[in-house]
Amino acid sequence: MSELNDNKIKERLEVLENDIKRVSEQMVSLDKQKQDAIAMLNALNGAKQQCMSFLNELNDGDQPTGQEEDSDESSSKSDDS
């Protein structure tokens, strides 16, 4: 069985410090990836909303709005007078 000595403990500490540094760097990278993913999600949702708005505009263009009907009735009533 190997003995526990000063050098082995120092070697283990060095390995642990390197692991801590590597994991910390990985956490920074993952945090950046998360921020990038959130930005992408926001952009995709914005594009989706824009497409839905275009669809609504196209569908509203096919049907007269209530205001247009009211103005048509108003003009025909004033023509009758």
C-alpha positions in Angstrom: 0.0 0.0 0.0 1.3 3.5 -0.8 2.2 5.9 1.9 0.6 9.2 2.3 3.3 11.9 2.1 3.8 15.6 1.5 4.5 15.2 -2.2 1.5 13.1 -3.0 -0.8 15.5 -1.2 0.7 18.4 -3.2 0.3 16.5 -6.4 -3.3 15.9 -5.6 -3.9 19.5 -4.8 -2.4 20.5 -8.1 -4.8 18.1 -9.9 -7.7 19.5 -8.0 -6.7 23.1 -8.7 -6.5 22.3 -12.5 -9.9 20.6 -12.3 -11.4 23.5 -10.5 -10.0 25.9 -13.1 -11.3 23.7 -16.0 -14.8 23.4 -14.5 -14.9 27.2 -13.8 -14.0 27.9 -17.4 -16.6 25.4 -18.6 -19.3 27.2 -16.5 -18.4 30.5 -18.1 -18.7 28.9 -21.5 -22.0 27.3 -20.7 -23.3 30.6 -19.3 -22.4 32.3 -22.6 -24.1 29.5 -24.5 -27.2 30.0 -22.4 -27.2 33.7 -23.1 -26.8 33.0 -26.9 -29.7 30.5 -26.7 -31.9 33.0 -25.0 -31.1 35.6 -27.6 -31.9 33.1 -30.4 -35.2 32.2 -28.7 -36.1 35.8 -28.5 -35.3 36.4 -32.1 -37.3 33.3 -33.2 -40.3 34.4 -31.1 -40.1 37.9 -32.7 -40.0 36.4 -36.2 -43.0 34.2 -35.3 -44.9 37.2 -34.1 -44.1 39.1 -37.3 -45.3 36.2 -39.4 -48.5 36.0 -37.4 -49.0 39.8 -37.9 -48.5 39.4 -41.6 -51.1 36.6 -41.7 -53.5 38.8 -39.8 -53.0 41.7 -42.2 -53.5 39.4 -45.2 -56.7 37.9 -43.7 -58.0 41.3 -42.7 -57.4 42.5 -46.2 -59.8 39.8 -47.5 -62.7 40.9 -45.3 -63.9 44.5 -44.8 -63.6 45.9 -41.3 -66.5 47.2 -39.3 -65.3 50.8 -39.8 -65.4 50.5 -43.6 -68.9 49.1 -43.5 -70.0 51.9 -41.2 -68.5 54.6 -43.4 -70.3 53.0 -46.5 -73.6 53.1 -44.7 -73.0 56.7 -43.6 -72.3 57.8 -47.1 -75.4 56.1 -48.5 -77.6 57.6 -45.8 -76.3 61.0 -46.6 -76.9 60.4 -50.3 -80.6 59.6 -49.5 -81.1 63.0 -47.8 
